[in-house]
Amino acid sequence: MRKYLLGLVTFAVAFGILSVSVLESASVSYVFATPPPDPTLVSEIPEVDYQLPYPGRILPDSPFWVVKAARDKIWYTITVNPEKRAELALLFSDKRLAASKILFEKKKPEIALSTLTKGEKYLEISWGNEELARQKGSETSALLTKLAIASLKHRQVIEEILPMAPEDARPLIIKVEDYSKALYKAASEALNSKGIPSPKNPFDGQ
């Protein structure tokens, strides 16, 4: 029985790694030709009080990234509680945002934008799990506040990324920013419905 269980776990891990490998190879790739604009022309960006986690030494430009991504996918899959899933998806989103900024700084805009896009999609996943938690009667006021603040931090970092990016990548980055804008709006409305003030948006009017 022990050998059977060990074989089953090994198969599950191998399948997870293979699935992520296929997804990574099928992901959208970008090619940019224009240089980034002059960063000195960028206006001051508001600072949001939210600490992004360290993305780790293995970034998406590493050949070992596929193993790390597989680990994240398996970790998420075996997590059942929707509130915990929301926290986990937010963690993955935060780490990929931080990794994307590093990759832009390393002048690897193609893989940086791909990482940014995947990371911001995790915001949608996080919000979907938070909604599911509320439907099940879980108290998620603290999580709602955290999501609202995190969405503002994501917007701040994306604004910081824009001057590092090639000119022809900027429209795509601005489009990706819609994920954080949508999350802030949804989380704020959910907080207000509970009678809880939402975190102030320093980007109002922009």
PERAGI-V247479 format. One record per residue. N is the residue number from 1. OMEGA is omega in whole degrees, -180 to 180 (* if undefined). Layout:
N_OMEGA / N_OMEGA
This chain:
1_179 / 2_178 / 3_180 / 4_180 / 5_178 / 6_179 / 7_180 / 8_179 / 9_179 / 10_179 / 11_-179 / 12_179 / 13_180 / 14_180 / 15_179 / 16_179 / 17_179 / 18_-180 / 19_179 / 20_179 / 21_180 / 22_180 / 23_179 / 24_-178 / 25_-179 / 26_-177 / 27_-178 / 28_177 / 29_-177 / 30_174 / 31_-178 / 32_-176 / 33_-174 / 34_179 / 35_177 / 36_179 / 37_180 / 38_-177 / 39_180 / 40_-179 / 41_-176 / 42_178 / 43_-178 / 44_-178 / 45_180 / 46_179 / 47_-180 / 48_-177 / 49_179 / 50_-175 / 51_174 / 52_179 / 53_176 / 54_-175 / 55_-178 / 56_-179 / 57_-179 / 58_-180 / 59_-178 / 60_176 / 61_179 / 62_176 / 63_-180 / 64_-179 / 65_-178 / 66_178 / 67_179 / 68_179 / 69_177 / 70_177 / 71_179 / 72_-178 / 73_179 / 74_178 / 75_180 / 76_-176 / 77_-177 / 78_176 / 79_-173 / 80_-176 / 81_-176 / 82_178 / 83_176 / 84_177 / 85_179 / 86_178 / 87_-178 / 88_179 / 89_177 / 90_177 / 91_179 / 92_180 / 93_180 / 94_-178 / 95_-180 / 96_175 / 97_179 / 98_179 / 99_180 / 100_180 / 101_178 / 102_-179 / 103_174 / 104_178 / 105_178 / 106_179 / 107_175 / 108_-171 / 109_-177 / 110_-179 / 111_178 / 112_180 / 113_177 / 114_179 / 115_179 / 116_-179 / 117_180 / 118_179 / 119_-179 / 120_175 / 121_175 / 122_175 / 123_177 / 124_-180 / 125_179 / 126_-180 / 127_178 / 128_178 / 129_178 / 130_178 / 131_179 / 132_178 / 133_179 / 134_178 / 135_180 / 136_176 / 137_179 / 138_177 / 139_-172 / 140_-178 / 141_-180 / 142_179 / 143_178 / 144_179 / 145_180 / 146_179 / 147_-180 / 148_-180 / 149_179 / 150_-180 / 151_177 / 152_177 / 153_178 / 154_179 / 155_178 / 156_-177 / 157_179 / 158_176 / 159_177 / 160_-180 / 161_-174 / 162_-180 / 163_178 / 164_-171 / 165_173 / 166_-176 / 167_-177 / 168_175 / 169_-174 / 170_178 / 171_179 / 172_180 / 173_179 / 174_178 / 175_179 / 176_-180 / 177_180 / 178_179 / 179_-179 / 180_177 / 181_-179 / 182_-180 / 183_179 / 184_-179 / 185_-178 / 186_-179 / 187_179 / 188_179 / 189_179 / 190_178 / 191_-179 / 192_178 / 193_177 / 194_-178 / 195_-179 / 196_179 / 197_179 / 198_177 / 199_-178 / 200_179 / 201_-179 / 202_-179 / 203_178 / 204_179 / 205_179 / 206_*
